[in-house]
Amino acid sequence: MASEQQLDAIKGAKVLMVGAGGIGCELLKTLALSGFQDIHIIDMDTIEVSNLNRQFLFRQSHVGQSKAKVARDAVLKFRPHISITAHHANIKSSEFNVDFFKQFDVILNGLDNLGARRHVNRIRLAAGVPLVESGTTGFLGQVAVHVKDITECYECYPKPAPKSYPVCTITNTPSKFVHCIVWAKDLLFAKLFGDKNQDNDLNVRSSDGASSSEHVDDIFERKNDEDTDCYGRRIYDHVFGYNIELALSNDETWKNRTRPKPIYSRDVLSDNQQNGNLDQSCSSGDLASVSAMATLGLKNPQDVWNLAENSNVFLEALKLFFSKREKEIGSLAFDKDDQLAVEFVTAAANIRAASFGIPMHSLFEAKGIAGNIVHAVATTNAVVAGLIVIEAIKLLNKDLENVRMTFCNEHPKRKMLLMPVEPFEPNKSCFVCSTTPLTLEVNASRTKFRDFIEKIVRAKLGMNLPIVMQGTSLLYEVGDDLDEDEIRNYEANLEKVLCKLPSPVIGGTLVTVEDFHQQLSCEINIKQREDFDEEKEPDGMVLIGWLQVPTDTENKTSAQNGESTSGTGTDQAAPLEIAEIGETEVNAVSKKRNFSELSNSSVSHPSCGNDTKCKNKEIAFCTLLLRMAYEMAFFAFLLELRRRAFVGVQLPVAASISSARNQISSLPRSDLSMESG
């Protein structure tokens, strides 16, 4: 039973919720039922059909409407006396500045992307407001508390970043199915159906340096009098046949690799199919239902098609794009909800995989990889929402000594499904909440200023409205108040190499980067470096002192975190790039935060002074906290059963609390894919 002081703190609190998706729906319901009176919600997303199986505040009639506004209206129906303000907007919008954040007592996150979470972390640090982070991926989940100067901030330690692959691997030497998916989605699909002005390099170079594009003029352009069948076979033979033969001419490349096999349409298709006579069962209907699978009579998306079936799907999908969706060609971008696009990418990836001796995948599996799909579990969201509210109440009551970071496990560890640990102290090397300088190794005579802005300032440092200065010289700025001459000058700077800027950025210089909206500033020491490993350092730059993901080896020692989750695709344990902060430091950070170690040894508490077991008092508190968490989780589980019965949603539910427990695996300290969509 809550005390009067706790009830007063809850009733008087002003709470900001960011995200109204999977976790957000559960969280808003739990806040309302727990007595919170003043809640603000921010979410820029609209409701999709795929949300309805777990985001219980939404119905079929709400599809296309604002998540934040519909969630507010749904909760006000059973808690009409409370105040809920919904903002259908981007959290990065300038209206949600530091002054806006200062009005709240606590911020509760349920986001689904790294950029937004970074942004919220920086704004709330400037505003001095505590943050409760959360995330779920399947049956796994975690909740973490961030308090300025007391606990780590969200960016103090490594976070998984979206996986990228060197272009040379994608175009010349794929070894995994994900490489084939990236090639089919980002290169081939974009080349055929996307913006023609974008650089989608599908060319393969022979041993004498000749490019595949030099042998055939405008191979990807469809001639005026060319029918779609001939065009499709020409594209097929070029990318799966001729390009592979050209790649094979580089003998040095294949000394220690399995040589790929060129595939031509004449070797796969029957005479009738080569003449354009594909069996067609249905090709009518609205554009949204256009499907090569349906046309060819392929019904089960979990079947793995053979080479002939993939070839037929490839050619039929291309034909349907030109016959049914010709107006869209030139502006299309891959969308996991576009059935025809998924079919084309799956077929193209499978044909390429067959050429390189890589196992083919079903459309269902390929869609998960291409769309970075997380298979969400409603019960996990409900449990995590309950844990968020527990930590929020502690923060409101200034009970900072007892806040915990809690992991939800799929299987019990030390007989516990919910594993609470003390939050970590701020990292003195964090460039966000400390003043640690960064060092950039770069070849200033070859690297363009645009690459520095896009790959370092925006991608790695996460700045949205950056200002870049070298000494007293302003090199780059964005904003609505710039005049045309300023914009023209800054745009011109982007195309210059670093050493040719008005104030040259060369080895030994100091560059200042700021984002006034985030109230964040950092300094970067420039260090000249001549050469970079294209495989390990594809950006041609290395940022030292900036923490990203642990090494592949370290990830493998941690508990599994799933391989087809949002933002990382498959093989997510492998890092994109590792900031070279020193092997000893990386290992120390990884070992300190390895959840498997936490679950098999006593936890070190800062107050103990050394690595000793918890005192009896601390053990008693941990036991009490765990019991509270179990009760809250069980309460959320019962609420879910009641809710499903109330709304008539037919979903499988656990037969007992014991079987439910078996649904909620240990995981490393990492940034989970935030479930909101």
C-alpha positions in Angstrom: 0.0 0.0 0.0 1.4 3.4 -1.0 1.9 6.0 1.7 0.2 9.4 1.7 3.5 11.0 0.7 3.8 8.6 -2.3 0.2 9.2 -3.3 0.7 13.0 -3.2 3.8 12.7 -5.3 2.0 10.7 -7.9 -1.0 13.0 -8.0 1.1 16.1 -8.2 3.6 14.8 -10.8 3.7 16.1 -14.4 4.9 13.2 -16.6 6.2 13.2 -20.2 5.8 10.0 -22.2 7.7 9.8 -25.4 6.3 7.0 -27.7 2.7 5.7 -27.8 3.4 2.3 -29.4 3.8 -1.2 -27.9 5.3 0.0 -24.6 3.5 3.3 -24.7 0.0 1.9 -24.8 0.8 -0.3 -21.8 2.5 2.5 -20.0 -0.3 5.1 -20.5 -2.8 2.6 -19.1 -0.6 1.7 -16.1 0.1 5.4 -15.3 -3.7 6.2 -15.4 -4.6 3.3 -13.2 -1.7 4.1 -10.8 -3.1 7.6 -10.0 -1.1 9.9 -12.2 -3.1 13.0 -13.1 -1.1 15.0 -15.6 0.4 13.2 -18.5 1.9 14.5 -21.9 2.4 12.1 -24.8 4.6 12.8 -27.9 4.5 10.4 -30.9 4.8 11.3 -34.6 3.5 7.9 -35.8 0.1 6.9 -37.2 -1.6 3.6 -36.5 -1.0 0.7 -38.9 -2.9 -2.6 -39.2 0.2 -4.5 -37.9 0.0 -2.6 -34.6 -3.5 -3.9 -33.7 -2.4 -7.3 -32.3 -0.6 -5.9 -29.4 -1.3 -2.1 -29.1 -4.6 -2.6 -27.4 -5.8 1.0 -27.3 -6.2 1.0 -31.0 -8.9 -0.5 -33.3 -9.4 -1.1 -37.0 -11.3 2.2 -37.4 -8.2 4.1 -36.0 -5.8 3.0 -38.8 -4.1 6.1 -40.2 -4.8 8.3 -37.2 -2.4 9.7 -34.7 -1.2 7.1 -32.1 -0.8 9.8 -29.4 -4.3 11.2 -29.9 -6.1 7.9 -30.1 -4.3 6.6 -27.1 -5.3 9.7 -25.1 -8.9 9.3 -26.1 -9.0 5.6 -25.3 -7.6 6.1 -21.8 -9.9 9.1 -21.0 -12.9 6.8 -21.6 -12.1 5.0 -18.3 -10.2 7.8 -16.5 -12.1 10.9 -17.6 -11.0 13.0 -14.6 -7.2 13.0 -15.5 -5.4 15.4 -17.9 -3.7 13.8 -20.9 -2.2 16.1 -23.5 -1.3 14.5 -26.9 1.3 15.8 -29.3 1.3 14.3 -32.8 4.8 15.6 -33.6 8.5 14.7 -33.9 10.3 14.8 -30.5 13.2 16.4 -32.4 11.0 19.4 -33.3 12.2 22.8 -32.0 9.1 23.3 -29.9 10.2 20.5 -27.6 13.2 22.4 -26.3 14.9 22.6 -22.9 12.3 24.9 -21.5 9.6 22.5 -22.6 11.3 19.6 -20.8 11.9 21.6 -17.6 8.2 21.6 -16.8 8.1 17.8 -16.2 9.1 15.9 -13.1 10.1 12.7 -15.0 10.4 11.5 -18.6 9.5 8.0 -19.6 10.8 6.7 -22.9 9.3 4.0 -25.2 11.1 4.8 -28.4 12.2 2.7 -31.3 15.3 4.4 -32.7 18.7 5.4 -31.5 18.6 8.9 -32.8 15.4 9.9 -30.9 16.7 8.3 -27.7 20.0 10.2 -28.0 18.1 13.4 -28.6 15.8 13.0 -25.5 18.8 12.1 -23.4 20.7 15.3 -24.3 17.7 17.6 -23.9 16.7 16.1 -20.5 20.4 16.4 -19.3 20.3 20.1 -20.2 16.9 20.5 -18.4 18.0 18.4 -15.4 15.0 16.0 -15.5 15.4 12.3 -14.7 14.7 9.8 -17.5 13.4 6.2 -17.3 14.5 4.3 -20.5 12.9 1.1 -21.6 13.0 -1.5 -24.4 11.7 -4.9 -25.4 12.7 -7.4 -28.0 10.6 -10.5 -28.1 10.6 -12.0 -24.6 13.5 -9.9 -23.4 13.2 -6.4 -21.9 15.0 -3.9 -19.8 14.3 -0.7 -17.8 17.0 1.8 -16.8 17.1 5.0 -14.8 19.2 8.0 -15.7 19.7 10.8 -13.3 22.1 13.7 -14.1 25.4 13.5 -12.2 24.2 10.4 -10.2 23.8 7.6 -12.7 25.1 7.0 -16.2 23.4 8.9 -19.0 21.9 7.0 -21.9 25.1 7.5 -24.0 27.7 6.7 -21.3 28.3 3.2 -22.6 28.2 1.4 -26.0 24.9 1.0 -27.8 24.2 -1.2 -30.9 24.3 0.8 -34.0 22.7 0.0 -37.4 24.9 -2.5 -39.2 26.5 -1.4 -42.5 28.7 -3.4 -44.9 31.6 -2.3 -47.1 30.4 -1.7 -50.7 33.1 -4.0 -52.1 31.8 -6.9 -50.0 28.2 -6.3 -51.1 29.1 -5.9 -54.8 31.9 -8.4 -55.2 32.3 -10.9 -52.5 29.1 -11.6 -50.5 29.4 -14.4 -47.9 26.1 -14.1 -46.0 22.5 -13.9 -47.0 22.2 -10.5 -45.5 24.8 -9.3 -48.0 22.6 -10.5 -50.8 19.6 -8.7 -49.2 21.5 -5.4 -48.9 22.6 -5.7 -52.6 19.0 -6.5 -53.8 17.3 -3.8 -51.7 19.8 -0.9 -51.6 21.5 -1.3 -54.9 19.4 -3.3 -57.5 15.9 -2.2 -56.4 17.0 1.4 -56.0 18.7 1.3 -59.4 15.7 -0.1 -61.2 12.8 1.7 -59.5 14.3 4.5 -57.3 15.8 8.0 -57.9 17.9 7.8 -61.1 20.2 10.6 -59.7 21.3 8.6 -56.7 24.6 6.8 -56.9 23.8 3.0 -56.8 27.0 1.4 -57.9 26.2 -2.1 -59.3 29.3 -2.1 -61.5 31.8 -4.9 -61.2 35.4 -4.3 -62.4 37.5 -6.8 -64.2 41.2 -7.5 -63.7 42.1 -4.8 -66.2 40.0 -2.2 -64.4 37.1 -2.2 -66.9 33.7 -1.6 -65.5 30.6 -3.6 -66.4 28.8 -0.4 -67.3 31.4 0.3 -69.9 30.4 -2.8 -72.0 26.7 -2.0 -72.1 25.4 1.5 -72.5 22.6 2.4 -70.1 22.0 -1.3 -69.4 19.3 -0.5 -66.8 17.4 1.9 -69.1 14.4 0.3 -70.8 14.3 1.1 -74.5 11.1 2.7 -75.9 10.1 -0.3 -78.0 11.3 -2.9 -75.6 8.6 -5.1 -74.0 8.9 -5.9 -70.3 9.7 -9.6 -70.8 12.8 -8.8 -72.9 13.8 -6.0 -70.6 13.5 -8.3 -67.5 15.6 -11.1 -69.1 18.2 -8.5 -70.2 18.5 -7.2 -66.6 18.6 -10.8 -65.3 21.4 -11.9 -67.6 23.4 -8.7 -66.9 23.4 -8.8 -63.0 23.4 -12.5 -62.5 25.4 -13.6 -65.5 27.6 -11.1 -67.1 28.6 -9.3 -63.9 29.5 -12.5 -62.3 31.7 -13.5 -65.2 33.4 -10.2 -65.1 34.0 -10.6 -61.4 35.6 -14.1 -62.0 38.2 -12.4 -64.2 39.8 -11.1 -61.0 41.8 -14.3 -60.2 43.4 -12.7 -57.1 40.0 -12.2 -55.5 39.1 -15.9 -55.7 42.4 -17.5 -54.5 41.0 -18.1 -51.0 37.3 -17.9 -51.8 34.7 -20.2 -53.5 34.2 -19.0 -57.0 30.6 -17.9 -57.8 28.6 -19.4 -60.7 27.1 -17.1 -63.4 23.4 -17.7 -63.9 21.6 -16.8 -67.2 17.9 -16.9 -67.8 18.3 -19.5 -70.6 19.8 -21.9 -68.1 16.9 -21.6 -65.6 13.7 -20.9 -67.6 11.9 -23.1 -70.0 11.5 -22.2 -73.6 7.9 -20.9 -73.0 9.1 -18.8 -70.1 12.0 -17.4 -72.1 9.4 -16.3 -74.7 7.5 -14.5 -72.0 4.8 -17.1 -71.5 4.7 -17.3 -67.7 1.7 -19.1 -66.2 -0.5 -16.4 -64.8 -3.4 -17.1 -62.5 -4.3 -13.6 -61.3 -2.9 -10.2 -62.1 -5.9 -7.9 -61.6 -7.0 -5.9 -58.6 -5.9 -2.8 -56.9 -2.3 -1.8 -56.8 -1.8 -2.7 -53.1 -2.7 -6.3 -53.9 -0.4 -6.7 -56.9 1.6 -9.7 -56.3 4.0 -11.9 -58.3 3.4 -14.8 -55.9 -0.3 -14.7 -56.6 0.3 -14.5 -60.3 2.5 -17.5 -60.2 0.4 -19.5 -57.7 3.0 -19.5 -54.9 0.9 -19.4 -51.7 3.1 -20.1 -48.7 5.5 -17.3 -47.8 7.4 -19.7 -45.5 8.4 -22.0 -48.4 11.9 -21.6 -49.8 11.6 -21.2 -53.5 13.9 -23.1 -55.9 16.1 -21.2 -58.4 13.5 -21.5 -61.2 10.7 -20.2 -58.9 12.9 -17.3 -57.7 13.7 -16.4 -61.3 10.0 -16.4 -62.3 9.2 -14.2 -59.3 12.0 -11.8 -60.2 10.8 -11.4 -63.8 7.1 -11.3 -62.9 7.6 -8.7 -60.2 9.7 -6.5 -62.5 7.0 -6.9 -65.2 4.2 -5.9 -62.7 6.1 -2.8 -61.6 6.2 -1.6 -65.2 2.7 -2.7 -66.2 0.8 -1.8 -63.0 2.9 0.8 -61.1 4.8 2.6 -63.9 3.9 6.0 -62.5 5.8 5.2 -59.3 9.0 4.2 -61.1 11.8 6.7 -60.4 10.5 7.6 -56.9 10.1 4.2 -55.3 11.9 3.3 -52.0 11.8 -0.1 -50.5 9.0 -0.6 -47.9 8.6 -3.8 -46.0 4.9 -3.4 -46.3 5.0 -3.3 -50.1 4.3 -6.9 -51.1 5.6 -6.6 -54.6 8.8 -4.9 -53.4 9.5 -7.6 -50.8 8.9 -10.3 -53.5 11.3 -8.7 -55.9 14.0 -8.2 -53.3 13.6 -11.8 -51.9 13.9 -13.3 -55.4 16.9 -11.2 -56.4 18.7 -11.9 -53.1 18.0 -15.7 -53.5 19.3 -15.8 -57.1 22.5 -14.0 -56.0 22.8 -16.3 -53.0 22.5 -19.3 -55.3 25.3 -17.9 -57.5 27.7 -17.5 -54.5 26.8 -20.8 -52.8 24.8 -19.2 -50.0 21.7 -20.9 -48.7 18.5 -19.4 -49.9 15.7 -18.1 -47.6 11.9 -18.0 -47.6 10.1 -14.7 -48.3 9.0 -14.6 -44.6 12.7 -14.8 -43.5 13.9 -12.4 -46.2 11.2 -9.8 -45.2 12.4 -10.0 -41.6 16.0 -9.3 -42.6 15.2 -6.6 -45.2 12.7 -4.8 -42.9 14.6 -5.2 -39.6 11.4 -6.7 -38.1 11.1 -7.3 -34.4 8.5 -9.8 -33.4 6.9 -8.1 -30.4 5.3 -9.8 -27.5 2.4 -7.9 -25.8 3.1 -9.5 -22.3 6.7 -8.3 -22.3 5.5 -4.8 -23.0 3.0 -5.0 -20.1 5.7 -6.2 -17.7 8.2 -3.5 -18.7 5.5 -0.8 -18.4 4.9 -1.9 -14.8 8.6 -1.7 -14.1 8.8 1.8 -15.6 6.1 3.0 -13.2 7.8 1.5 -10.2 11.0 3.4 -11.0 9.2 6.6 -11.8 7.5 6.5 -8.4 10.9 6.1 -6.7 12.2 9.1 -8.6 9.2 11.2 -7.6 9.8 10.3 -4.0 13.5 11.2 -4.3 14.4 7.6 -3.4 17.5 7.7 -5.5 19.4 5.1 -3.5 16.8 2.4 -4.4 16.4 3.0 -8.2 17.4 -0.1 -10.2 18.1 -1.2 -13.7 16.0 -4.3 -14.3 16.3 -7.0 -17.0 13.5 -9.2 -18.0 14.6 -12.8 -18.8 13.1 -15.4 -21.0 14.3 -18.1 -18.6 15.1 -17.8 -14.9 18.6 -16.9 -13.8 19.4 -17.8 -10.2 15.6 -18.5 -10.0 14.8 -14.9 -11.1 12.9 -13.8 -14.2 13.4 -10.1 -13.3 17.0 -9.2 -12.5 17.5 -5.9 -10.8 21.0 -4.3 -10.5 22.2 -1.0 -9.3 22.6 1.7 -12.0 26.2 2.5 -13.0 27.9 5.8 -12.2 28.5 8.4 -15.0 31.3 7.5 -17.4 34.0 10.1 -17.1 34.9 9.4 -20.7 31.4 10.2 -22.0 31.4 13.2 -24.4 27.7 13.9 -23.7 27.6 14.3 -19.9 31.3 15.1 -19.4 33.9 17.3 -21.1 36.0 14.6 -22.7 37.6 15.7 -26.0 37.5 13.4 -29.0 40.1 12.6 -31.6 39.5 12.1 -35.3 42.0 10.2 -37.4 41.4 11.3 -41.0 43.2 12.0 -44.3 42.5 15.7 -44.6 43.7 15.8 -48.2 41.2 13.2 -49.4 38.1 13.5 -47.1 35.3 15.8 -48.1 33.8 18.1 -45.5 30.4 16.6 -46.4 31.6 13.1 -45.3 32.8 14.6 -42.0 29.3 16.2 -41.4 27.3 13.2 -42.4 29.4 10.3 -41.0 30.8 11.9 -37.9 28.7 14.9 -36.8 25.3 13.5 -37.7 25.7 9.7 -37.6 28.1 9.2 -34.8 27.6 12.2 -32.6 23.9 12.4 -33.3 23.6 16.1 -33.8 20.6 17.3 -35.7 21.3 21.1 -36.2 25.1 21.2 -36.0 27.4 24.2 -36.0 31.0 23.5 -36.9 33.9 25.9 -36.2 37.6 25.9 -36.6 39.1 28.6 -34.4 36.9 31.6 -34.9 35.9 30.6 -38.5 32.4 29.3 -38.9 32.5 26.4 -41.4 29.0 25.1 -41.3 25.6 26.0 -39.9 22.0 25.0 -40.5 18.9 26.9 -39.5 15.9 28.8 -40.8 17.4 32.2 -40.2 20.3 31.9 -42.7 20.3 34.1 -45.8 21.0 32.8 -49.3 24.7 33.8 -49.4 25.4 32.0 -46.1 23.6 28.9 -47.4 25.5 29.0 -50.6 28.9 29.4 -48.8 28.2 26.5 -46.5 27.0 24.3 -49.3 30.2 25.1 -51.2 32.3 24.1 -48.1 30.6 20.7 -48.1 32.2 19.8 -51.5 35.7 20.8 -50.4 38.3 18.4 -48.8 39.1 19.3 -45.2 42.5 20.8 -45.9 41.0 23.2 -48.5 38.3 24.8 -46.3 38.5 28.6 -45.6 40.1 27.6 -42.3 41.9 24.4 -43.1 41.1 21.4 -41.0 44.4 19.5 -40.9 46.4 17.5 -38.4 46.9 19.3 -35.1 43.8 21.6 -35.5 40.9 21.6 -33.1 37.3 21.6 -34.4 34.4 22.7 -32.2 31.0 21.1 -32.9 27.8 22.4 -31.3 24.0 21.8 -31.4 22.2 24.6 -29.6 18.9 22.8 -29.6 20.4 19.9 -27.7 22.7 22.3 -25.7 25.6 20.0 -26.5 29.1 21.0 -27.5 32.3 19.0 -28.0 35.8 19.5 -29.3 37.5 17.2 -31.8 41.3 17.0 -32.2 42.2 16.3 -35.8 45.0 13.7 -36.3 46.3 13.2 -39.9 46.4 9.5 -41.1 47.2 8.5 -44.6 45.7 5.1 -45.1 42.6 3.2 -43.9 41.5 -0.5 -44.1 38.5 -0.4 -46.5 37.0 -3.5 -44.9 37.4 -2.5 -41.2 37.2 1.3 -41.6 34.8 1.9 -44.6 34.2 5.5 -43.6 37.9 6.4 -44.1 37.8 8.0 -40.6 38.2 6.7 -37.0 36.7 8.7 -34.1 38.6 7.9 -30.9 36.9 8.4 -27.5 33.5 7.8 -28.9 31.9 4.5 -27.6 29.9 2.3 -29.9 29.4 -1.4 -29.9 31.6 -4.0 -28.2 33.7 -6.2 -30.4 32.2 -9.3 -32.1 34.1 -11.6 -29.7 32.8 -9.7 -26.6 29.2 -9.8 -28.0 29.4 -13.6 -28.3 30.4 -14.0 -24.7 27.3 -12.1 -23.7 23.8 -13.6 -23.7 22.0 -13.7 -27.0 20.0 -10.7 -28.0 18.3 -12.0 -31.1 19.6 -11.8 -34.7 16.7 -10.2 -36.6 15.9 -7.2 -34.5 15.1 -3.6 -35.4 17.9 -1.4 -36.4 20.6 -4.1 -36.8 19.3 -6.8 -39.1 20.9 -10.2 -38.9 24.2 -10.9 -37.3 23.7 -7.9 -35.1 26.4 -9.1 -32.6 29.0 -8.0 -35.2 30.0 -4.3 -34.9 29.7 -1.7 -37.6 33.0 -0.1 -36.6 34.8 -0.1 -33.3 36.1 3.2 -31.9 39.7 2.6 -31.1 39.8 3.6 -27.5 42.2 1.0 -26.5 41.7 -2.7 -26.1 42.1 -2.7 -22.3 39.5 0.0 -21.9 37.0 -1.7 -24.2 37.4 -5.0 -22.4 37.1 -3.3 -19.0 33.8 -1.7 -20.0 32.5 -4.9 -21.5 33.4 -7.0 -18.6 32.0 -4.5 -16.1 28.7 -4.6 -17.9 28.4 -8.2 -18.9 25.1 -9.4 -17.7 26.1 -13.1 -17.7 28.7 -12.1 -15.1 26.2 -10.2 -13.0 23.9 -13.1 -13.0 26.6 -15.6 -11.8 28.4 -13.5 -9.1 27.7 -11.1 -6.3 27.1 -7.5 -7.4 29.6 -4.9 -6.5 28.0 -1.9 -4.8 29.8 1.5 -4.8 28.9 2.0 -1.1 30.7 -1.2 -0.1 34.1 0.1 -1.1 35.1 -3.2 -2.7 33.7 -6.3 -4.4 31.9 -7.8 -1.5 28.5 -9.5 -1.1 25.6 -7.3 -0.3 24.9 -6.6 3.4 21.9 -8.2 4.9 20.0 -4.9 4.7 20.7 -4.6 1.0 19.7 -8.2 0.4 16.4 -7.7 2.2 15.7 -4.6 0.1 16.6 -6.4 -3.2 14.3 -9.2 -2.2 11.5 -6.8 -1.4 12.0 -5.0 -4.7 12.0 -8.2 -6.6 8.8 -9.2 -4.9 7.2 -5.9 -5.8 8.3 -6.4 -9.4 6.8 -9.9 -9.6 3.5 -8.6 -8.1 3.4 -5.8 -10.6 4.2 -8.1 -13.5 1.6 -10.6 -12.4 -0.9 -7.7 -12.0 -0.1 -6.6 -15.6 -0.5 -10.2 -16.8 -4.0 -10.4 -15.2 -4.9 -7.0 -16.7 -3.9 -8.2 -20.1 -6.1 -11.3 -19.8 -9.0 -9.1 -18.7 -8.3 -6.6 -21.5 -8.3 -9.3 -24.2 -11.5 -10.7 -22.9 -13.0 -7.2 -22.9 -12.0 -6.1 -26.4 -12.6 -9.6 -27.9 -9.0 -9.9 -29.3 -8.3 -13.5 -30.1 -4.7 -14.0 -29.1 -3.0 -17.0 -27.6 -2.4 -16.5 -23.8 -0.4 -18.5 -21.3 -2.4 -21.1 -19.5 -0.8 -20.3 -16.1 1.6 -17.9 -14.4 4.3 -20.5 -14.5 4.0 -20.9 -18.3 3.9 -17.1 -18.6 7.2 -16.9 -16.7 8.7 -19.2 -19.2 7.9 -16.7 -21.9 9.5 -13.6 -20.2 16.7 -15.0 -21.5 19.3 -13.2 -20.0 20.7 -10.4 -22.0 23.9 -8.2 -22.0 23.8 -4.6 -21.0 22.9 -3.2 -24.3 20.5 -0.9 -26.0 17.4 -3.0 -26.9 15.2 -2.2 -29.9 12.6 0.0 -28.4 9.2 -1.4 -29.2 6.8 1.4 -30.2 5.6 0.4 -33.7 
